[in-house]
Amino acid sequence: MKNKANIFLFTACLFTFGLIAYNMLTYEKNQIEFKEIEEVITIDWEEREQAIDPKDFVSAYDEDAVYLASNFEIMLVNVEQPLVISAISQEDRHTFAKKEYRLLIKDEKDPVIEYHGPKVIKHADMNDFRLEDYLEVYDIGDTTAEKYPLTCKDSLTESVYNLSDDKQMYVTDAGYMYLCDGNSTCDFDEGIHHVKIIADDGHGRTSEKDLVLEVEWY
């Protein structure tokens, strides 16, 4: 009986030692050191989907043991917000460490509205003329100056965007619309017409342009 008790005690000790060793090994693999960044991290809106790399926020980690993830509100532009970098165990997918930074997605340029048509429109049929054929409306990147075309719509409507903290924000759909003589429809019948073009980039910046067009029938 004494020998059996000793064997049981030895087995229990061996198991405990193995568990401690495993936990220590796992801990060593999962150790992660976050970088200290005091200033607000600023990125351009056009780069918001690829500008944040979680690897840039840690000094060292074991890629085989740790998965890094970033979390922020992609629709919040020109508003400071938290950026959370999380360290997730590759083994059981639980988050064991995270650090919060400050992020600002900035957009400093309004949409651009360009009219390339005539000031005097001459046509025999009002259906011959489409204002959007002579318009170039686009959003423009702050750093790359790349053009992002906006499409013509009957109206610019708001849609609800659900934030991660169960709050909601209202975002106007990207695009542009135009009004004629204060009306939502443009018949372009003979005479002078006052046209207002309204553009929205979909993340908080808008532009307007007024045109005075004369229509002549022939």
trRosetta pair geometry for C-beta under 8 A, 3 or more apart (Angstrom, degrees):
i j d omega theta_ij theta_ji phi_ij phi_ji
1 4 5.6 -54 -151 35 34 112
1 5 6.4 35 151 -20 66 105
2 5 5.7 -53 -151 35 33 112
2 6 6.4 33 151 -20 65 104
3 6 5.6 -54 -149 35 33 112
3 7 6.3 34 152 -20 66 104
4 7 5.6 -52 -148 35 32 112
4 8 6.3 33 153 -19 65 105
5 8 5.7 -53 -148 36 31 112
5 9 6.2 31 153 -18 65 107
6 9 5.7 -54 -146 38 31 111
6 10 6.1 33 154 -21 65 107
7 10 5.7 -54 -146 37 29 112
7 11 6.3 31 154 -20 64 106
8 11 5.7 -54 -148 35 30 111
8 12 6.3 29 154 -19 64 106
9 12 5.7 -54 -148 36 31 111
9 13 6.3 30 154 -18 64 107
10 13 5.8 -56 -149 37 30 111
10 14 6.2 31 153 -21 65 107
11 14 5.7 -55 -147 36 30 112
11 15 6.3 31 154 -20 65 105
12 15 5.7 -53 -148 35 31 111
12 16 6.3 30 154 -18 65 107
13 16 5.7 -55 -147 37 31 111
13 17 6.2 32 154 -20 65 107
14 17 5.7 -53 -147 37 30 112
14 18 6.3 31 153 -20 63 107
15 18 5.7 -56 -149 36 30 112
15 19 6.3 30 153 -20 65 106
16 19 5.7 -54 -148 35 31 111
16 20 6.4 30 154 -17 65 105
17 20 5.8 -55 -148 37 31 110
17 21 6.2 30 153 -19 65 108
18 21 5.6 -55 -145 38 30 112
18 22 6.2 33 154 -21 65 106
19 22 5.7 -52 -147 35 30 112
19 23 6.3 28 155 -17 64 106
20 23 5.8 -56 -147 38 30 109
20 24 6.2 30 154 -19 65 107
21 24 5.7 -54 -147 37 30 111
21 25 6.3 31 153 -19 64 106
22 25 5.7 -56 -149 37 30 111
22 26 6.2 29 153 -17 65 107
23 26 5.6 -53 -144 39 31 111
23 27 6.1 35 153 -23 65 106
24 27 5.5 -52 -146 35 30 114
24 28 6.4 33 153 -22 64 103
25 28 5.7 -52 -150 32 31 111
25 29 6.5 28 152 -16 64 105
26 29 5.7 -56 -150 38 32 110
26 30 6.0 15 157 -7 67 115
26 65 7.5 170 -150 -153 60 131
26 91 7.4 -52 -136 6 115 156
27 30 5.9 -67 -140 47 27 101
27 31 6.5 51 154 -51 63 89
28 31 5.9 -30 -155 -7 31 115
29 62 4.7 -73 -164 49 73 157
29 64 7.5 -71 -162 83 121 89
29 65 3.7 157 155 -77 114 172
29 66 7.4 180 145 -32 80 91
30 62 7.4 -72 -71 42 29 114
30 65 5.6 -117 -72 141 63 124
30 66 5.9 130 -130 -74 60 105
30 87 7.3 123 -171 146 84 125
30 89 6.1 -23 -109 -101 127 91
30 96 6.0 6 173 75 136 152
30 97 7.8 149 160 -3 98 119
31 61 7.6 -159 94 -119 54 70
31 62 8.0 71 49 -3 69 104
32 58 5.7 -48 -173 -142 100 132
32 60 7.7 -159 -136 88 53 52
32 61 4.6 13 -112 -98 92 114
32 66 6.1 135 -70 -137 124 165
32 87 4.7 -168 24 -104 166 159
32 97 5.6 180 57 73 121 151
33 58 6.3 118 75 -164 54 78
33 59 4.3 -28 90 38 113 115
33 60 6.1 28 36 41 109 76
33 61 7.7 -162 26 -61 64 82
34 57 6.1 -11 -150 149 83 89
34 58 5.7 -54 -104 -102 47 69
34 59 7.6 133 -167 -5 1 85
34 85 6.8 145 -125 82 117 128
34 97 7.7 -158 -37 149 114 118
34 99 4.2 98 -151 -11 169 157
35 56 7.9 -61 20 142 144 56
35 57 5.5 -133 34 -166 104 47
35 58 6.5 -144 -16 -92 86 15
35 59 6.0 131 -69 -52 81 80
37 41 6.7 32 142 -59 143 104
37 57 7.3 -77 -5 -129 131 87
37 101 5.6 14 73 -128 117 123
39 102 7.9 -116 136 65 32 112
40 80 6.2 -71 -134 -124 135 114
40 102 4.6 -67 -114 110 73 114
40 103 7.1 153 -171 -102 79 11
40 104 5.2 37 159 -9 123 114
41 83 6.4 -39 50 16 132 154
41 101 5.9 36 -5 141 125 128
41 102 6.6 154 16 87 77 57
41 103 5.0 -28 69 -106 100 66
41 104 7.1 169 83 24 48 69
42 103 7.8 152 -85 -162 32 52
42 104 4.8 -17 -107 70 76 103
42 106 5.8 10 -166 -10 102 122
43 47 5.6 -118 176 85 105 104
43 48 5.9 132 111 -96 124 64
43 51 4.2 136 -147 115 141 159
43 52 7.0 -94 -37 -51 161 83
43 103 7.3 -16 13 -164 103 97
43 104 7.6 161 26 85 60 55
43 105 5.8 -25 72 -111 87 65
43 106 7.3 165 79 20 35 79
44 47 4.9 67 67 19 90 103
44 48 7.4 -121 98 -46 46 75
44 51 7.4 149 44 -65 67 153
44 105 7.6 39 152 -162 12 68
44 106 6.3 -52 -109 68 47 80
44 107 7.4 93 -163 -87 66 59
44 141 6.7 62 156 -169 139 87
44 142 4.6 -151 -134 49 120 119
44 143 5.2 -120 -48 -3 162 111
45 48 5.5 -20 -155 -28 39 119
45 77 5.3 17 -99 -123 124 124
45 105 5.3 85 -93 165 68 101
45 106 6.7 -118 -35 85 84 32
45 107 4.2 3 -14 -70 138 104
45 142 7.2 100 25 -8 85 116
45 203 6.2 162 -153 93 146 157
46 141 4.2 -26 -15 -119 163 102
46 142 6.9 -172 8 19 111 79
46 143 7.5 -144 52 37 122 88
46 144 6.5 -107 98 25 152 118
46 146 6.9 142 -164 54 157 115
46 148 7.6 -163 -111 -40 112 136
47 50 6.1 -81 -170 61 71 82
47 51 4.1 78 134 -54 103 115
47 143 7.6 -7 -21 39 126 129
48 51 6.1 -40 -108 21 24 115
48 52 7.7 10 -168 -7 52 103
48 74 5.7 132 136 -149 128 83
48 105 5.1 23 -100 -129 126 129
49 74 7.0 40 -83 -140 74 131
52 56 7.9 -129 -163 39 48 124
52 70 4.9 -161 138 134 126 170
52 72 7.1 144 -43 19 172 130
52 83 6.9 -149 -130 -153 141 131
52 103 7.7 -9 -88 -121 132 140
53 56 4.8 90 78 -13 92 105
53 70 7.9 -160 -165 -26 7 140
54 57 5.9 -63 -165 31 50 110
54 58 7.3 23 151 -6 76 107
54 68 3.6 -178 119 141 137 118
54 69 6.1 25 -64 7 157 2
54 70 4.8 -158 -71 -45 96 94
54 85 5.1 145 -139 -141 92 103
54 86 7.9 -54 -135 46 141 52
55 58 6.5 -72 -152 41 40 97
55 68 6.2 150 -65 58 59 157
57 68 7.9 162 56 -167 101 137
57 85 4.6 -141 89 -73 153 171
57 99 7.1 -166 156 71 124 121
57 101 7.0 -119 -128 -30 133 142
58 61 5.3 -1 141 -19 147 118
58 68 6.8 -129 -5 -100 137 143
58 85 7.4 -164 -45 148 93 141
58 87 7.7 95 -87 -81 143 113
61 65 7.8 -131 167 69 85 92
61 66 4.7 -74 167 63 122 146
61 68 7.3 120 68 -54 159 114
61 87 7.0 -148 -129 -128 150 121
62 65 4.1 30 97 29 118 108
62 66 5.7 106 67 7 68 99
63 66 6.8 -75 -111 59 23 75
64 90 6.6 -109 155 36 40 163
65 89 7.0 -39 169 -145 73 67
65 90 5.5 -147 -162 23 23 114
65 91 7.1 -10 -148 -26 71 98
66 87 5.3 -27 -161 -165 118 97
66 88 7.0 126 -163 65 62 45
66 89 6.8 -46 -106 -107 58 38
66 90 6.4 -90 -50 -24 12 95
67 87 7.7 136 71 -163 44 47
67 88 4.4 -36 69 71 95 101
67 89 7.6 -4 21 85 89 10
67 90 5.4 119 -28 -80 97 77
67 93 7.8 -7 37 -117 136 65
68 85 6.6 -10 -168 -173 101 94
68 86 7.1 153 -155 80 51 52
68 87 6.1 -23 -100 -103 70 59
68 88 7.3 178 -83 20 20 84
69 85 7.4 160 82 -155 44 49
69 86 4.8 -16 62 59 94 101
69 88 6.1 33 -1 -10 113 124
70 83 6.5 -15 -165 -175 103 93
70 84 7.1 147 -158 81 51 52
70 85 5.6 -21 -101 -100 74 68
70 86 7.7 -179 -83 17 25 77
71 83 7.5 154 75 -160 50 48
71 84 4.5 -16 58 61 102 102
71 86 6.8 36 -6 -10 113 114
71 164 7.1 69 174 -85 114 173
72 76 7.7 -107 161 45 89 115
72 81 6.0 117 -159 108 98 120
72 82 7.0 -158 -112 98 85 52
72 83 4.7 -21 -72 -108 125 72
72 84 7.2 165 -63 20 70 69
72 103 5.4 -24 -129 57 151 157
73 76 4.1 57 98 -3 117 114
73 81 5.6 -97 35 -180 105 164
73 163 5.7 -16 -110 -133 133 93
73 164 6.6 -138 -79 1 91 101
74 105 7.7 88 -155 -58 42 166
75 161 5.1 -72 77 170 172 162
75 169 6.9 177 111 74 126 131
75 171 6.0 -79 -173 -74 130 147
75 203 6.6 -151 -161 -118 64 99
76 79 4.8 -83 178 63 100 113
76 81 5.0 82 99 -41 150 148
76 105 6.5 121 94 36 66 118
76 163 7.9 52 -52 -111 115 115
76 169 7.5 120 -86 8 81 169
77 105 5.0 -77 -114 102 62 106
77 106 7.2 115 -170 -126 79 14
77 107 5.0 9 176 4 129 117
77 203 4.2 65 8 160 147 116
77 204 5.3 -156 76 17 112 132
78 104 7.5 31 -128 -171 24 93
78 105 7.3 -65 -28 88 39 67
78 106 6.0 76 -88 -127 65 55
78 107 6.0 -79 -44 39 103 80
78 204 6.0 -136 29 102 125 158
79 104 7.5 -167 86 -131 22 76
80 102 5.9 -4 -171 -175 108 104
80 103 7.2 147 -156 77 59 40
80 104 5.1 -36 -97 -83 67 94
81 102 7.6 146 76 -156 29 60
81 103 5.5 -35 71 69 78 91
81 104 7.5 137 20 -88 71 45
81 105 7.9 -10 27 4 117 93
82 100 5.1 -29 -161 -162 113 112
82 101 7.3 128 -162 70 61 40
82 102 6.8 -52 -108 -103 46 51
82 103 7.0 46 150 19 12 96
83 100 7.0 138 72 -161 47 58
83 101 4.5 -29 67 69 103 92
83 102 6.8 93 15 180 94 2
83 103 3.8 90 -42 -32 117 125
84 98 5.7 12 -177 177 98 122
84 99 7.4 165 -150 83 58 34
84 100 5.2 -26 -98 -101 74 75
84 101 7.8 180 -79 23 27 69
85 98 6.4 170 87 -154 48 71
85 99 5.5 -10 58 58 97 83
85 100 7.9 -178 20 -86 69 27
85 101 6.9 36 -9 -2 105 110
86 95 5.0 -45 -172 -134 120 120
86 97 7.4 150 -159 90 53 50
86 98 4.3 -20 -105 -101 68 108
87 95 6.9 115 73 -154 49 68
87 96 6.1 -58 97 62 98 78
87 97 4.2 6 45 64 122 95
87 98 6.6 -157 15 -72 71 55
88 93 6.0 3 172 -153 113 48
88 94 6.9 176 -151 88 74 21
88 95 5.2 -43 -96 -91 77 63
88 96 7.4 132 -121 10 28 77
89 92 5.3 13 96 46 128 74
89 93 6.4 -92 75 -37 77 13
89 94 5.5 9 29 50 115 69
89 95 7.9 -152 2 -82 77 17
89 96 5.8 63 -40 -14 101 121
90 93 7.6 18 -149 -70 18 58
95 98 6.1 7 175 -43 120 114
106 142 6.9 29 107 -46 93 170
107 142 6.5 -149 -133 -47 47 121
107 201 7.2 -164 168 98 150 151
107 203 6.2 108 0 100 160 117
107 204 6.8 135 63 64 130 108
107 205 5.8 -127 122 -19 120 132
108 142 5.5 80 37 -117 93 121
109 139 7.6 122 101 -171 102 70
109 140 5.2 -72 126 74 145 96
109 141 7.7 56 42 112 142 11
109 142 5.7 -179 -3 -90 112 70
109 205 7.1 93 96 150 38 167
110 201 7.5 -158 -159 -25 44 124
110 205 4.8 -147 -112 166 60 114
110 206 6.7 -22 -148 83 106 23
110 207 4.5 121 153 -66 117 101
111 137 6.5 26 163 -178 118 86
111 138 6.7 -178 -158 97 84 26
111 139 5.1 -55 -103 -87 82 64
111 140 7.6 139 -128 0 38 80
111 150 6.2 6 -146 -18 137 149
111 176 7.3 -172 139 -73 153 113
111 199 4.0 -121 98 123 145 127
111 200 7.0 -123 -10 -89 144 3
111 201 4.9 -178 -57 -61 103 92
111 205 6.6 155 -17 112 76 98
111 206 6.9 -23 21 -149 110 29
111 207 4.5 -132 68 11 83 120
112 136 7.7 -13 111 114 100 87
112 137 7.0 -179 90 -145 57 45
112 138 5.6 -10 55 62 97 75
112 139 7.7 152 13 -105 78 17
112 140 5.8 46 -13 -25 118 121
112 147 7.9 -69 44 -125 128 99
112 199 7.9 -45 58 81 21 165
112 207 6.9 66 -84 14 17 175
113 135 7.0 -31 -162 -160 80 104
113 136 7.9 148 -159 83 35 54
113 137 5.2 2 -110 -108 69 90
113 176 7.1 138 -101 -130 108 154
113 197 5.3 152 -158 105 147 132
113 199 5.5 -173 -66 -14 107 135
113 207 5.5 -171 -13 117 108 126
113 208 7.7 -25 8 174 153 12
113 209 4.1 -144 96 -11 140 138
114 135 7.0 140 79 -160 55 54
114 136 4.4 -12 63 61 108 97
114 137 7.4 -168 27 -72 65 48
115 134 6.0 36 -163 130 71 100
115 135 5.9 -26 -102 -101 64 70
115 197 7.8 175 -62 -11 110 153
115 209 7.1 -177 -25 135 110 143
115 211 5.9 94 -58 -90 170 135
116 134 5.2 -148 66 -170 70 76
116 135 7.5 178 18 -85 82 20
116 136 6.5 46 -15 -7 118 105
117 121 7.4 11 154 -87 122 100
117 131 7.4 -110 5 -142 158 56
117 133 7.5 83 -77 89 123 81
117 134 2.9 6 -47 -163 111 160
117 135 7.8 -32 -12 -48 111 58
118 121 6.0 148 79 -80 106 56
118 122 7.9 -30 93 5 154 81
119 212 7.4 21 -157 91 98 73
119 213 6.4 -151 -163 -120 48 59
119 214 6.5 36 143 22 74 93
120 213 7.7 161 -95 -167 24 66
120 214 4.8 -21 -113 73 71 106
120 215 7.9 166 -164 -86 55 20
120 216 6.2 13 179 0 100 115
121 129 5.5 44 -173 -113 135 156
121 188 6.7 -44 93 -171 154 122
121 213 5.9 27 -11 174 114 113
121 214 6.9 176 22 88 72 48
121 215 4.8 -22 70 -108 105 67
121 216 7.0 167 84 25 50 67
122 215 7.9 155 -84 -162 32 50
122 216 4.8 -20 -104 72 77 100
122 217 7.7 153 -154 -105 62 10
122 218 5.6 30 -178 -13 102 122
123 126 7.0 129 96 -91 125 29
123 128 4.3 -169 -161 67 136 132
123 129 5.4 -146 -14 -36 158 107
123 215 7.5 -45 33 -158 93 92
123 217 7.0 -42 80 -117 51 54
123 218 7.3 -170 112 27 6 90
124 128 6.9 71 51 -16 64 147
124 217 6.5 83 -119 -163 40 78
124 218 5.7 -71 -75 71 81 68
125 128 4.7 107 72 -26 86 101
126 129 6.8 -65 -168 34 45 98
126 187 5.9 -8 -180 170 150 72
126 188 5.3 155 -153 80 95 90
126 189 6.1 -30 -95 -85 137 57
126 215 8.0 27 -113 -170 86 145
129 133 8.0 -134 -168 36 51 124
129 188 5.5 -107 79 122 129 163
129 215 7.8 -139 28 -121 164 110
130 133 4.5 88 82 -13 97 108
130 134 8.0 158 95 -1 62 82
131 134 6.3 -74 -168 43 44 98
131 135 6.2 36 144 -25 77 117
131 178 6.3 -84 105 59 152 158
131 186 6.5 0 -15 104 135 159
131 188 7.7 179 -50 -64 99 134
131 195 7.0 -180 -131 -149 151 155
132 135 5.2 -61 -137 36 43 114
132 152 4.5 -65 -106 -38 139 156
135 152 7.4 98 72 -72 138 118
135 176 7.7 -135 148 94 143 145
135 197 7.0 172 -129 -126 139 151
136 149 7.9 -80 -162 -120 71 93
137 149 7.2 83 83 -159 60 64
137 150 4.7 -67 119 61 100 105
137 152 7.6 109 36 -69 137 75
137 176 4.6 -51 151 -3 164 154
137 197 7.3 -143 -88 166 132 130
137 199 5.2 -164 -167 -100 122 135
138 147 4.4 12 153 -169 155 96
138 148 5.7 146 -171 67 90 42
138 149 4.9 -50 -101 -99 98 41
138 150 5.8 -179 -102 0 33 82
139 147 7.6 136 73 -162 45 50
139 148 4.3 -22 63 64 94 108
139 150 6.3 94 -22 -49 83 106
139 174 7.2 -52 -30 -152 133 123
139 201 4.2 96 -99 -127 126 110
139 202 7.8 -69 -54 23 150 95
139 205 7.9 113 -127 75 104 116
140 145 6.1 -8 -178 -151 106 49
140 146 7.1 164 -153 77 58 38
140 147 5.9 -25 -101 -102 77 57
140 148 7.1 -166 -75 18 28 82
141 144 4.1 4 98 53 148 89
141 145 5.8 -78 67 -22 89 12
141 146 4.4 38 3 39 128 81
141 148 7.3 100 -45 -21 80 107
148 201 7.9 76 82 -146 123 97
150 174 5.8 -123 -124 160 98 90
150 175 5.2 159 179 -127 96 30
150 176 5.1 88 119 -16 125 97
150 199 5.7 110 83 -151 162 107
150 200 7.8 150 -147 62 146 46
150 201 7.2 -100 -80 -106 130 53
151 175 5.2 -41 68 -125 68 98
151 176 7.5 -176 91 29 27 75
152 175 6.9 127 -122 -178 8 102
152 176 5.9 -42 -105 76 56 83
152 177 6.9 108 -162 -98 68 46
152 178 7.7 -34 -141 0 107 96
153 156 6.3 113 77 -75 131 59
153 173 7.3 67 -38 101 173 124
153 175 4.3 49 -8 140 122 149
153 176 7.0 143 22 67 83 31
153 177 5.4 -61 74 -72 74 96
154 177 6.6 23 143 -121 13 120
154 184 7.5 49 -179 170 79 114
155 177 5.9 29 -108 -87 26 162
155 184 7.4 -15 -78 -148 97 128
156 172 5.4 27 159 -175 108 112
156 173 6.1 -159 -157 59 68 85
156 175 6.1 -173 -103 71 90 98
156 176 7.6 -14 -68 -124 118 20
156 177 5.6 -134 -29 -3 90 121
156 198 6.8 -107 -5 111 139 115
156 200 5.3 105 -155 15 147 135
157 172 7.3 166 95 -144 24 67
157 173 5.6 27 61 6 70 119
158 170 4.5 10 -179 179 126 110
158 171 6.7 141 -155 71 72 29
158 172 5.4 -48 -94 -89 68 60
158 173 7.6 -154 -98 -14 19 76
159 170 7.2 154 74 -155 29 64
159 171 5.7 -30 64 67 80 83
159 172 7.8 126 15 -120 73 15
159 173 6.0 73 -10 -61 112 89
160 168 5.4 -19 -166 -168 103 123
160 169 7.7 141 -157 75 56 35
160 170 6.1 -37 -99 -101 56 67
160 171 7.9 129 -123 21 9 79
161 168 6.8 143 72 -160 46 67
161 169 5.1 -24 63 67 100 84
161 170 7.4 166 16 -100 83 16
161 171 5.0 42 -19 -5 124 121
162 166 7.7 -21 -169 -133 95 31
162 167 7.9 149 -159 85 53 37
162 168 5.8 -35 -104 -103 54 79
163 166 7.2 -39 79 39 80 16
163 167 4.5 -8 51 69 125 82
163 168 6.6 -159 6 -87 88 24
163 169 6.2 68 -42 -7 110 100
171 202 6.5 41 166 -175 108 65
171 203 7.0 -11 -147 -98 115 50
172 200 4.7 -56 113 160 129 157
172 202 6.5 -131 90 -113 68 42
172 206 7.9 16 70 -78 154 112
173 200 7.3 89 82 87 43 125
173 202 6.2 -17 -177 -107 27 95
174 200 6.2 -139 -123 103 41 78
174 201 5.7 -8 -123 177 100 29
174 202 3.0 -42 -59 -43 94 121
174 203 7.8 -2 -75 -13 105 71
175 199 7.5 -129 122 -142 31 65
175 200 6.6 7 53 55 52 87
175 202 7.7 72 -8 -60 61 100
176 197 6.2 17 175 179 122 93
176 198 6.3 171 -153 89 74 47
176 199 3.9 -26 -96 -99 109 76
176 200 7.2 163 -86 17 56 61
177 197 7.6 177 92 -150 35 56
177 198 5.6 -10 60 59 79 96
178 186 6.7 3 105 -37 105 141
178 195 5.7 7 178 -176 121 100
178 196 6.5 168 -154 85 69 45
178 197 4.5 -26 -99 -99 100 68
178 198 7.1 166 -91 16 44 70
179 182 6.3 9 156 -134 123 12
179 183 6.3 161 -167 72 86 33
179 184 6.0 -47 -115 -99 85 39
179 186 7.7 162 -175 -61 22 100
179 195 7.1 161 81 -154 48 53
179 196 4.8 -4 54 56 98 97
179 198 7.6 35 -5 -7 99 109
180 183 5.6 -29 72 61 73 89
180 185 6.9 -58 40 104 113 38
180 186 3.7 119 -23 -104 141 86
180 187 7.4 -157 91 20 154 58
180 188 7.4 -106 -130 -60 159 64
180 193 5.4 -23 -160 -172 104 118
180 194 7.3 134 -161 74 51 50
180 195 5.4 -19 -102 -101 70 77
181 193 5.9 -85 -41 -147 100 73
181 194 5.5 103 -86 48 56 85
182 194 7.8 30 -25 80 71 112
183 186 7.5 159 87 -70 98 51
186 193 7.3 83 -148 -176 97 147
186 195 7.0 33 -113 -111 135 106
188 193 6.5 -64 -112 -29 59 163
188 213 7.6 -34 -126 108 97 132
188 215 5.3 150 178 -89 77 149
189 215 6.5 147 114 91 22 150
190 215 5.2 -135 -118 103 35 99
190 216 6.6 55 -134 -121 92 27
190 217 5.0 -58 -80 -17 120 105
191 214 7.4 -103 141 -146 24 65
191 215 6.1 3 42 51 42 96
192 212 6.6 -8 -170 -174 99 93
192 213 7.5 154 -156 84 51 42
192 214 5.4 -26 -100 -101 66 76
192 215 7.9 -167 -76 17 20 75
193 212 7.4 160 81 -156 47 47
193 213 5.0 -19 63 65 98 90
193 214 7.6 172 18 -88 75 26
193 215 6.5 41 -9 -14 116 110
194 210 7.0 -16 -172 -166 87 99
194 211 7.6 158 -158 83 42 52
194 212 5.9 -17 -103 -103 65 73
195 210 7.1 148 82 -159 55 49
195 211 4.3 -13 62 62 106 100
195 212 7.6 -174 21 -79 79 24
195 213 6.0 24 -6 4 123 113
196 208 6.3 -13 -172 -167 95 106
196 209 7.5 157 -156 79 49 43
196 210 5.5 -19 -102 -102 71 73
196 211 7.9 -170 -74 23 28 71
197 208 6.7 153 81 -157 56 52
197 209 4.6 -9 55 57 108 92
197 210 7.8 -161 19 -73 74 27
197 211 7.1 45 -14 -6 106 108
198 206 6.8 -11 -172 -172 84 113
198 207 7.6 164 -154 86 42 50
198 208 5.4 -11 -102 -103 67 84
199 206 6.5 159 86 -158 55 62
199 207 4.7 -4 56 57 106 93
199 208 7.5 -171 21 -76 72 37
199 209 8.0 26 -4 1 108 99
200 205 7.6 152 -152 86 54 44
200 206 4.9 -21 -99 -103 71 89
201 204 7.4 -34 65 51 100 48
201 205 4.9 11 23 64 125 90
201 206 7.4 -143 3 -79 77 41
